[in-house]
Amino acid sequence: MRTRELSIVLFAALAAACKSGASPAAEAAVPQAPPAESEAPARPVNPAEPAAPDRPAAGSTAPVDDSQAATAVQARTEPAPATEEGAELGAPAKSRTERVAELTQAFDEARNANFKAYRKAFPGNDEPSREALEKFYAENPMPDANACLVSLRAIVDEDPSDPAVIEAVQWIAITAPTPNALSGFIAVLEKHHLERAEFGELCEILGNRGESGLLAKVLERSSHVDVRGRACLALAEAKKQDVETARRLSTTPEDELDGWKGYLGAERVAALKALDIAATERETEALLERAAKEFGHVVLNKGSKREITVGERAGIELFEIRNLAVGKTAPEIEGVDLDGEPFKLSDYRGKVVLLDFWGNW
């Protein structure tokens, strides 16, 4: 085609576009898709919440076919791509670790603000009335931990092998809104993260949450000595806690177990009530002895005032089990009474003794 003819064609196309109110380039750049609800504020999506019915854009009466409805629902319920906002601004996309940190930090700050408001509303009042509490929380609602949990799960589901999962689980294990909040993450940790050196940071937290099964697998499979040491100690402490809780549950009437079920979950309460206490105590001692022998050099809380080795902590736990458990002979105590007279605890053997420990800090 000659230059003059090409110019005529381009001019004709431009004139037609002007009549329609859009340039050919603009038409090519805008995909023909259902109108997006961009005005709606972004919020975490609850998978259990049914999707809202689709509706045509404002001022339009055209029906929405099934394919458009499916596209619109998907656009509302799937998490936005991590690069979308950064791409628009020309900034690098945020990593999943950064997004996890932003979510959890925002929740923690909102919760701390709520605590400060509580202290201001009830200064020095340890037991405000129920009416006062209801009024306070109506005006100062706590941040939604479940919404944060759903958002964290969405990030994890993007790539379950991302190290951000470790950060997410740390926060959830400490701030989990329900007893089963970690259940959806345990399989992810086992499949993708048991070999990570960072897993050591999770061991004590998982032990406190009663995740003995996962800790046993970490102890068996991790290639990192310090991680195995932490897992061994945490597993022993978890079993020790199981024994203590099982003993308490054994004396709790059935009609008073609802509080425990709300705290631990009904399944875990049932498992603890059926626990073989004597066998679990033997397992606990064996794990603590192994922790002291194989991993005694591993340092916990390094650089802090709470720094201690696995061996030292295992020794403390063993002493408590063997000397301070219910039914054991109390260890000797020597001191001076209020009149300056020396005494020994053994002097009062066979008598009822009240020991009052106190201190000033």
QUICOR-V474357 format. One record per residue. N is the residue number from 1. RES is the residue in three letters. PSI is psi in whole degrees, -180 to 180 (none if undefined). NEAR is the number of other ideal C-beta (glycine too) atoms within 8 Angstrom. Layout:
BEGIN
N:RES:PSI:NEAR  N:RES:PSI:NEAR
END
This chain:
BEGIN
1:MET:137:4  2:ARG:163:5  3:THR:-43:5  4:ARG:-42:6  5:GLU:-38:8  6:LEU:-40:9  7:SER:-41:8  8:ILE:-43:8  9:VAL:-46:9  10:LEU:-40:8  11:PHE:-42:8  12:ALA:-41:8  13:ALA:-40:9  14:LEU:-41:10  15:ALA:-41:8  16:ALA:-39:8  17:ALA:-39:11  18:CYS:-38:7  19:LYS:-34:6  20:SER:-10:6  21:GLY:11:4  22:ALA:150:6  23:SER:155:7  24:PRO:-38:8  25:ALA:-40:6  26:ALA:-42:8  27:GLU:-38:9  28:ALA:-30:6  29:ALA:-23:5  30:VAL:114:6  31:PRO:146:3  32:GLN:89:3  33:ALA:164:6  34:PRO:148:8  35:PRO:133:7  36:ALA:147:7  37:GLU:67:7  38:SER:-19:4  39:GLU:-19:3  40:ALA:136:5  41:PRO:142:3  42:ALA:140:4  43:ARG:157:5  44:PRO:147:8  45:VAL:130:10  46:ASN:117:8  47:PRO:-26:5  48:ALA:-11:3  49:GLU:125:6  50:PRO:145:3  51:ALA:144:7  52:ALA:146:5  53:PRO:146:4  54:ASP:153:9  55:ARG:150:4  56:PRO:161:8  57:ALA:157:5  58:ALA:133:3  59:GLY:1:3  60:SER:140:7  61:THR:6:3  62:ALA:136:5  63:PRO:155:4  64:VAL:122:10  65:ASP:174:6  66:ASP:-40:5  67:SER:-38:6  68:GLN:-40:10  69:ALA:-44:10  70:ALA:-40:8  71:THR:-41:10  72:ALA:-42:13  73:VAL:-43:10  74:GLN:-40:8  75:ALA:-31:8  76:ARG:-31:10  77:THR:-23:7  78:GLU:141:6  79:PRO:143:8  80:ALA:145:7  81:PRO:144:5  82:ALA:-25:10  83:THR:-6:7  84:GLU:-55:8  85:GLU:-44:7  86:GLY:-36:12  87:ALA:-40:8  88:GLU:-37:6  89:LEU:-4:6  90:GLY:18:5  91:ALA:156:5  92:PRO:146:4  93:ALA:146:8  94:LYS:142:9  95:SER:163:7  96:ARG:-36:12  97:THR:-41:10  98:GLU:-39:8  99:ARG:-39:12  100:VAL:-45:14  101:ALA:-41:9  102:GLU:-45:9  103:LEU:-51:12  104:THR:-36:14  105:GLN:-41:8  106:ALA:-41:8  107:PHE:-47:12  108:ASP:-40:9  109:GLU:-41:8  110:ALA:-39:9  111:ARG:-43:10  112:ASN:-38:8  113:ALA:-37:8  114:ASN:-41:12  115:PHE:-42:8  116:LYS:-40:8  117:ALA:-37:10  118:TYR:-47:10  119:ARG:-34:8  120:LYS:-38:7  121:ALA:-31:8  122:PHE:66:10  123:PRO:120:6  124:GLY:7:4  125:ASN:105:6  126:ASP:-23:3  127:GLU:73:4  128:PRO:156:7  129:SER:161:6  130:ARG:-40:5  131:GLU:-41:6  132:ALA:-39:9  133:LEU:-44:9  134:GLU:-41:8  135:LYS:-43:8  136:PHE:-49:13  137:TYR:-21:9  138:ALA:-35:7  139:GLU:-24:5  140:ASN:70:10  141:PRO:144:6  142:MET:149:8  143:PRO:151:9  144:ASP:100:6  145:ALA:-34:11  146:ASN:-39:9  147:ALA:-41:10  148:CYS:-40:13  149:LEU:-42:12  150:VAL:-41:12  151:SER:-40:11  152:LEU:-40:14  153:ARG:-38:10  154:ALA:-40:11  155:ILE:-44:14  156:VAL:-40:14  157:ASP:-23:6  158:GLU:-41:9  159:ASP:93:6  160:PRO:-17:9  161:SER:-4:6  162:ASP:136:10  163:PRO:-16:9  164:ALA:-23:13  165:VAL:-38:15  166:ILE:-46:13  167:GLU:-41:12  168:ALA:-45:14  169:VAL:-37:13  170:GLN:-47:11  171:TRP:-45:11  172:ILE:-41:13  173:ALA:-30:13  174:ILE:-37:7  175:THR:10:10  176:ALA:127:12  177:PRO:-19:7  178:THR:160:6  179:PRO:-29:9  180:ASN:15:6  181:ALA:-30:9  182:LEU:-11:12  183:SER:-37:6  184:GLY:-8:7  185:PHE:-17:13  186:ILE:-44:10  187:ALA:-36:7  188:VAL:-44:12  189:LEU:-44:14  190:GLU:-40:10  191:LYS:-36:7  192:HIS:-14:8  193:HIS:1:14  194:LEU:-26:10  195:GLU:-1:8  196:ARG:139:8  197:ALA:-29:7  198:GLU:-12:9  199:PHE:-24:16  200:GLY:-32:11  201:GLU:-19:8  202:LEU:-19:13  203:CYS:-52:15  204:GLU:-40:11  205:ILE:-45:12  206:LEU:-35:13  207:GLY:-42:15  208:ASN:-25:9  209:ARG:4:9  210:GLY:23:10  211:GLU:61:11  212:SER:-37:11  213:GLY:-45:6  214:LEU:-40:11  215:LEU:-37:15  216:ALA:-37:10  217:LYS:-37:10  218:VAL:-44:14  219:LEU:-35:11  220:GLU:-35:6  221:ARG:-20:8  222:SER:143:12  223:SER:-1:4  224:HIS:121:10  225:VAL:-44:7  226:ASP:-34:11  227:VAL:-43:13  228:ARG:-39:13  229:GLY:-45:13  230:ARG:-41:15  231:ALA:-41:15  232:CYS:-47:15  233:LEU:-45:18  234:ALA:-38:13  235:LEU:-43:14  236:ALA:-44:14  237:GLU:-34:11  238:ALA:-42:15  239:LYS:-37:13  240:LYS:-42:11  241:GLN:-37:11  242:ASP:-43:13  243:VAL:-46:13  244:GLU:-43:8  245:THR:-40:10  246:ALA:-39:13  247:ARG:-41:10  248:ARG:-41:8  249:LEU:-31:12  250:SER:-21:7  251:THR:5:5  252:THR:125:9  253:PRO:149:5  254:GLU:-37:5  255:ASP:0:4  256:GLU:15:7  257:LEU:-8:11  258:ASP:-39:6  259:GLY:-42:7  260:TRP:-40:10  261:LYS:-36:10  262:GLY:-31:6  263:TYR:-45:7  264:LEU:-20:10  265:GLY:144:9  266:ALA:-39:6  267:GLU:-42:6  268:ARG:-37:10  269:VAL:-44:13  270:ALA:-42:8  271:ALA:-40:8  272:LEU:-34:12  273:LYS:-26:9  274:ALA:5:5  275:LEU:137:10  276:ASP:98:5  277:ILE:-45:9  278:ALA:-44:6  279:ALA:-39:7  280:THR:-36:13  281:GLU:-41:10  282:ARG:-41:8  283:GLU:-41:9  284:THR:-47:13  285:GLU:-41:11  286:ALA:-40:8  287:LEU:-41:13  288:LEU:-39:14  289:GLU:-41:10  290:ARG:-42:10  291:ALA:-43:16  292:ALA:-37:12  293:LYS:-47:7  294:GLU:-31:8  295:PHE:20:17  296:GLY:-25:12  297:HIS:-14:7  298:VAL:131:11  299:VAL:134:10  300:LEU:147:13  301:ASN:44:8  302:LYS:134:6  303:GLY:-4:4  304:SER:174:6  305:LYS:-17:3  306:ARG:15:6  307:GLU:134:9  308:ILE:155:8  309:THR:161:10  310:VAL:-39:17  311:GLY:-43:11  312:GLU:-44:9  313:ARG:-39:11  314:ALA:-38:15  315:GLY:-41:9  316:ILE:-44:8  317:GLU:-41:12  318:LEU:-41:12  319:PHE:-42:9  320:GLU:-45:9  321:ILE:-43:13  322:ARG:-18:8  323:ASN:-24:9  324:LEU:5:7  325:ALA:158:8  326:VAL:130:4  327:GLY:-14:3  328:LYS:155:8  329:THR:130:4  330:ALA:137:6  331:PRO:154:6  332:GLU:141:7  333:ILE:130:8  334:GLU:143:7  335:GLY:-164:6  336:VAL:133:6  337:ASP:-176:8  338:LEU:-20:3  339:ASP:6:4  340:GLY:8:5  341:GLU:133:6  342:PRO:150:7  343:PHE:164:9  344:LYS:147:8  345:LEU:-35:10  346:SER:-19:6  347:ASP:-21:6  348:TYR:16:7  349:ARG:136:5  350:GLY:-6:3  351:LYS:158:5  352:VAL:125:3  353:VAL:133:6  354:LEU:119:4  355:LEU:122:5  356:ASP:108:4  357:PHE:131:4  358:TRP:168:4  359:GLY:169:4  360:ASN:135:3  361:TRP:none:2
END
